[in-house]
């Protein structure tokens, strides 16, 4: 928990515009997806501001939340006309750059969160880990502080489960799986060898010749009956969890960036790559090596061809392929047209 003055010491541009209390405290950072008690959210531009207003109109509980605006955008807001009043928040403030503020402020909460765990001494020795007696734990497995392992779980040699993670009953971890902190795994899951779940997202902000890290502590939520192939990496969310829906099947060597939200029954094939904050609806399916740009939304039951580069949203039930990915029939016509032109050019240009 940190006072507002602490943020001013980290970022000189931090300016409190309104606060309900002189001694306002911030307990955590949070995203627009999930408000936490005493949390602080960041609004960079109109896109995020409209999402915030939409949540307020739908009656989202503020939970004593404060808001930090990018100053250049804040100056464009007509507070009373557009939102009724920002005084509904615990406080609101401005910074010159939300991106830099994210890097500077997130380290505070990352350090505070990680200070509570212990991943140097096995939680079974300290008595903080809870392992159901029906589970089978191989030799050379590390279990951190506060870990909870359900009934009939099987964990093979070389696995590491870091502090405050939970594993549901009948789940199997194959050799050398690494589960980072704050990962919740449901029932009847299977995670294959050499997979990492909950590593930091790839987030940096460039400032004066240095890449400043955005520190992640949102964790991962894997729902029931999910299978994850070997050599796969799933990054934790920035401030709220990366989510894998029930019954989703992920192939080998897949990379999933921070804050992704994957629906239920999704089929993700080998070497697919997801940038941060990609959303896949239920029962989406794709071919191998499909790649997705940041913030893409793919509708329910959509299908994505192999080696596609998805750079824009995909409607529900659509079939897309190619780079940039586009409707399948359009993609096939373009390929046929290019082939026809190439053959015609070959005939017109004799080989010397």
Secondary structure, 3 states (H helix, E strand, C coil): CEEHHHHHHHCCCCEEEEECCCCCEECEECECCECCCCEEEEECCHHHHHHHHHHHHCCCCCCCCEEEEEHHHHCCCCHHHHHCCHHHCCEEEEECCHHHHHHHHHHHHHHHHHCCCCCCCCHHHHCCCEECCCCEECCCCEECCCCEECCCCEECCCCEECCCCEECCCCEECCCCEECCCEEECCCCEECCCCEEEECCCCEEEECCEEEECCCCCEEEECCCCEECCCCEEECECCCCEEECCCCEECCCCEECCCCEECCCCEECCCCEECCCCEECCCCEECCCCEECCCCEECCCCEECCCCEECCCECCCCEEECECCEEHHHHHHHHHHHHHHHHHHHHHCCCC
